[in-house]
């Protein structure tokens, strides 16, 4: 436990840690490639506290001019283009496209 929070990596075995890192890198690459021209995002991928699922945070001030629904559609399109047929796509349970200010106010713990 760190900072009163359970370790999010507790359910990983040594055997699948490398697979997780490769999957996280693949997700980051897909989002960065899909959004690089307009958004220049930072991408954080963290394991869920439940099972083998992943939470994805996409941080860019360019999201400021879009509603939350539109942000999700933009990110979904970028992810579907390169990840839809990949088994890792079904493991993503939370996608949060946010501005830097929103991220720092609400999701700063993700950086740790």
Buried (B, 14 or more C-beta within 10 A) or exposed (E): EEEEEEEBEEEBEEEEEEEBEEBBEBBBEBBBEBBEEEBEBBBBBBBBEEEBEBBBBBBBBBBEEBEEEEBBEBBBEBBEEBBEEBEBBEBBEEBBBBBEEBBEEEBEEBEE
